[in-house]
């Protein structure tokens, strides 16, 4: 057993626990595909394509890769929109620029928020639903998505009220 412990310590020294891509820290203890898919804007299919493009085993631990291989993966992630067909990008024909891009990380959240604010500003149907806090995509609202308190009968509250009424009646007599 004592022979195995130094190897584990040596393996831990080689492991990068965090790999930074853009403004996101990825978990270096997970596989390449899984840690890439934790990033906003990159799903399992996209992560698999990125790993194949970088000639990396997608099941390899991301933090154990060499620095030049990690840099190659980072470069492919940043230039993803140019390497795939337009239908595979998440931002096709942008409203303002008309370009097709693939947003990742905080940029994706920021552009989504800009889109929602634009819909609210022009008072489109979806914008008014966003303003009211209602469901936007045509879901049912009769029985789901209620934000108020419980709708059913609260038995405990009724029992407490009955006990208070009974105590008040006994006090009156």
Beta strands, then each sheet from edge to edge (+ up, - down):
strand 1: 18-21
strand 2: 24-27
sheet 1: 1+ 2-
end
